[in-house]
Amino acid sequence: MKITRIACHRVELPLVEGSYKWSGGKAVSVFDSTVVVVDTDAGVQGVGEVCPLGPFYLPAYAAGVRAGIRELGPHLIGEDPTQLLKLNRRMDAALQGHPYVKSGIDMACWDILGQVAGLPVCVLLGGRYGDDVVLYRAISQADPDAMAANVAGYRAEGYTRFQLKVGGDPDTDIARIRQVAAVLKPGDRLVADANTGWTQHEAQRVVRAVRDLDVYIEQPCRTYEECLAVRRNTDHPFVLDENIDSLDMLLRAVSDRAMDVVNLKISKLGGLTKTKQARDLCAHLGIGMTLEDSWGGDVVTAAISHLAHSTPPEFRFTSTDFNSYVTVSHADGAPKRQNGRMAASTAPGLGVRPKWDVLGEPLLVVGN
């Protein structure tokens, strides 16, 4: 089997809540997502998706996905999409860095492999654990009362995991954490995610001020060294996200005992192949994981569900369902949340089928 064509479709994903806000005044109201379709000479077609969280979150931006595939795509025509490790070596040789560019192609090739094998991707990734996976809800940054009200509302919908967007003024963030913690119930989990927004001294103030609360602290500062300093001065469970962008950084963080949980984003690491490597290493070493991506719609949500469903539950901290955050559906068969949980499809591959009327004509085509 050989790749004959790679096409990129652009789809806009407006947010249900109107906007999404996090540290440093960053906000997005409409996401620019790229749906990647890989065709083969056997007539099997795979689909992937890449959706950066704006150009100011990670070293990634929406137009860069398409520009990168324009550069990378010709090197992949004629390659076997079912030989995932070999394909990834080919991509890394043809384009240094830019893991997010490769993510949608890799995801689509896992979809192809599953269809050829007649198995869901989660089975190929290691097996299906349990009936479903627990989801978290990200709580967009607002004043403390509004964030507490949002948490209470989502809790009524079945969510028990909440990722609170902080990383602003420390005094306001302390109030945000305290007011949200007050509306939670036993068994709920609260993560205060600063998304690199605090300086080191601000982070130290916040963790000291909420020392009495059961809260996870996620990525308080921009650099790994700053986060490690905060980690060493708090007994709160600690999550790293933005800094863990490769296996090398993951190994360094494990050696430094820098976190209890790591956030593995598919596009940040370059696709399901490399995220599986990181996932398996974390499971071996006993590190909890949030399994997700930077953002996306139906296709990304399907990929997240397969990755999460194939992760041993004792290491599966949480995941998310991005397609419930947006108003546009661009694929049939994607997971739908029920009571704060979702399940991966049992159909071969990712189990999704593009809605061509929503995707429209491709912006970019490489190959025949």
N, C-alpha and C positions, 0 to 999 in steps of 0.2 A: 504494500500500500504506500502511495506517495501523496504528498501535499501538492495540489495543483493550483490553488487559489486562496488568497487571504484577503478578506474584505473588512472594512471598518465602517460602521454606522454610528452616527452621532445622534444621541437622544437626550433631550432635556428632562430633568427630574425635579419638578417643583416640590416643595416641602408641604406636608399637611399642615404644620403649625405656622407656615409662612416664612420662618427663618430659623436658622440654627446658629447660636452664638456661643463662643468660648473665649479663652483667655486673650488678653491684649486687644480687645475690641474686634476680634475677627468674627465675621459672620458670612453666611451663604444663604441665599433664598432659592436659587435654582442650580442644581448640579448638572455639569456637562459630563455625560457618561459616554464611553466608547464601547460598543458591542462588536466583538471580533468574531467573524465567521470564517472557519477553515474548511475548505472543500478538499476532497480526495479523489483519486482516480477510481476508487471502488464505489463511489456514490455515497459514501458516508460523510456526513457534515457535522462538525462540532461547533459549539458556541462558547465564547468567554466574554468577560466584561471587565473594564478598568474604569474607575471613577475616583480621581484624586479629590481630596477635601480642599479644593481651591489650591492656588499656587503658593500659599503661605503656610502650609501645614508641614508637609514633607518636601524633599527635593523632587517634586513631580507636579505636572500641570496637564490639563486636559488636552490641549493642542499638541503637547509633547508626545502623548501616546500615539497619535496619528503620524506625526513627523518621524518618530522612532520606528514605527512599523514600515513606513515608506523606505527607510534605510535598511532595516533588518530583513524585511519580507523576502526580497529576491534571493537571499542566501538560504532560505528554507524551502523554496520550491524544489520538489523532487525528494525531500527528506521524508522518512517514515514517521508519521505522527504518533505511532504506538510505542516507539522506542524513546521513552520520556527522558531518561538520563542522557542518552546520546544527543537528543534534540536540544536539551539545555546546554550541553557542552558546545554544540554548534552555535547556539544563540550567543553564548558568552564569548566565543571566539570572534564572532562577526560584529558584536557591539559591546564594547567595554562598559560596564556599569549599567545605569538606567534600568534597574530591575523591574520597575512598574511597566515599562514598555513591553517586556516579555511576558508579563503575567497573564494577559488575556489570551495570548497564543497558547501558552502552557495549559491554561484552564480548558480551552477548546479541545486540545489534544487529549486531555483526560476524558472529556466527553466522548470523543471518538473511540478511545480505548474501551470505555465502558460499553458503548454500543456494539463494538466488534466482539467483545467478550460475553455480551449478554448479561452484564452485571452492573448494579449501581456503583457509582464512583466510591461511595463509602466502603463497600466491600473490598474494592481494589486498594483503598488506602489503609486497610487493616482489619475491617470488620465492623459490623453494626452493633453498638452497645446500647441496650435498652430500647424503649419505645420512642423517646423523644429527647430533646435537649432543653435546658433552662436558658432563658434569654434575659438580658439586662435591658433597661431602658435608659438611654442618655437623656439627661435633663438639661436643656439649653439654659445658658446663663441668664439670670434675671434677678430681681430683688429677692431677698430670703423668703418672704411670704408667698410670692408667686411660685418659687421653686418647690416649697413645701406643699402647696396646693397641687402642683403638677404631679409630684410623687404620690400624693394621696389618690389622685385620679387614676394614675396608671396602676397603682396597687389594687384598686377596685377592679381593674381589667385582668388581674391575675399575675402581674409582675411581682417578683420578690427580690430582684436585683436592680440596683439603681446606680448609675454613674453620673455623679453630680459635677457639672462643669464649673470649676472654680478657677483659680489662677489670676484673680484680680486683686483688689484692695484687701489686704489681710484681715482687717477688722470686719469687712463685709463678708468675706469668705468664712470666717469663724462663725458669724451669725447664720450664714447659709447652711453650714454643716450642722450646727446645733438645731436649727429649726426643722430641718429635714429629718434628723435623727429622732426628733420628738414624735414624728407621725408614723414611724416604722413599728413593726410588730416582731415578736420573737421569730427567729428564722430568716428574717430579711437580711440582706447584705447591702452595705453602703460603701461606695468608692468615691473619694474626693479626688477628681482628676483635674490637675492643674494644667495639663498640656504644655508644660515647660514655662508657665506664666509667672512663677515666683522667682525672685532672687533667692540666694541661699539663706540670707538672714530672715527674709520674709517667711520662707518655708519653715524655718526653725521656730518662729513665733507661732505659726498656725498649729504645727504638730504639738507644741507644748500646750497651747490653749485648749486643744480638744483631746488631751491625754486621757481623759476619763471616758471617752466615747469609743464604741466599737465601730471603727471606720478604717478602711484601707486608704493608703496614700499612694496616688499614682502620678508618676513623672512630674515631680514638683518643679524642677529646674531644667534649663536648656541643656547643660552639658552633663555627661555621665559622671564626671568628678564631683560636681555640685550635688547631684542626686545621691551619690555614694556618701558624701559627708552628712547629708540629712538622714539617710538610712541609718548611719552609725550613731545618730543621736535621737532615735525614736524607737519605741517598742511596738509601734503600729505595724501591721502587715503592710508590705511594700510591693508596689507594682511598677515595673518599668515597661515603657512602650516605645516612644520615638527613638531612643538611643539604640534599641536592639534591632538593627537593620541587616544583620548578617550572622552566620554561624560563628564567625570569629568574635563578634561582640557578645553573642550569647555565651560562648565559652569563657570569655573574660569576666562577664558578670557573674557566672556561676562560681568561678574561682574566687571572686571577691565577696561572695555571699551578698550580692547587691540587691537581691529581690526575693520575694516569696512567690510571686506570680509574675508572668511575663505576658505581654499582649502581642500575639502573633498576627500580623496583618498580611494577607495573601500577597497583595501587590507590593508591599514594602519589601518583601523578601524575594519577589520575582516569580511567584506562581505557586500552584499546589505542590509541585515536585519539591521545591526547596523548603516550603512551609512544612511539608510532611517530614523532611529531615530534621528540622528544628523541633517539631512536635514530638517526634520519636525520641530525640535526645532529651527533651524536657521530661518526658514520661519516665525514661530510664533513670534520670537524676532526681526525680521526685519534685519537680517544679510545676506548680499550678499554671494553667493557661487560660487566657481569654482568646478565643479563636474567632477571627473576624477579618475585615478588610477596612480600607480607609473610608469607603462609602460605596454605593451602588444601588442597583434595582433588583429585578427578579433573578437575573443570572448570577450575580454576585451572591445573593442570598442563598441560592441553591448550592453554590460551591461552599459557602460557609457551613451550611447544614450538613453536607457530606463530610467535610473536614471535622466538624464537631462530633457528629454521630459516630465517627470511627476512632474517637479518642477515648481512652479508658476514663470512666466517669469520675474516678477519684482525683484525676488531674484536670478535669474539665471545669474550670472556674465559672465561665459563662461564655455566651455568644450573643449575637444580635441578628435581627431580621430587618435589614435596611428597607426592604420593599414595603414595610408598613409605615415608614416615615415619609414616603413620597406619594404623589397623586397619580403618577403614570405607571401603568403596567406594560412591559414590552415583551413578555414571554408567558406562555401558558405552562402550567405544571409546576410553578415555583411553590416552595413551602409557604404556608399561611399560619400565622401564629394563632394558638388557642390557649387561653389562660396563661399567657406568659411563657409558652413553650412552642417549639416547632420540631418537625421530623423531616429527615431527608427522604426524597422520593425512593420508591422501590423499583422504578423503571430503569432500564439500562442507561448508562451514562449519567449525566446530571439530571435527566428527567424533565428538561425544559424544551419548549419549542418556540422559536421567535415569532412574534407578531409582526409580520412583514409590513402590514399597513401602518403600524406605529413607527417602525424603524425607517421606512422609506428607502430611497436609493442610497447606496454606499457613497461616502465621501472619498474613499480610497479603495482601489483594487490593485492587488499585486498578483500577477500570474494570469492564467487564462480565464 
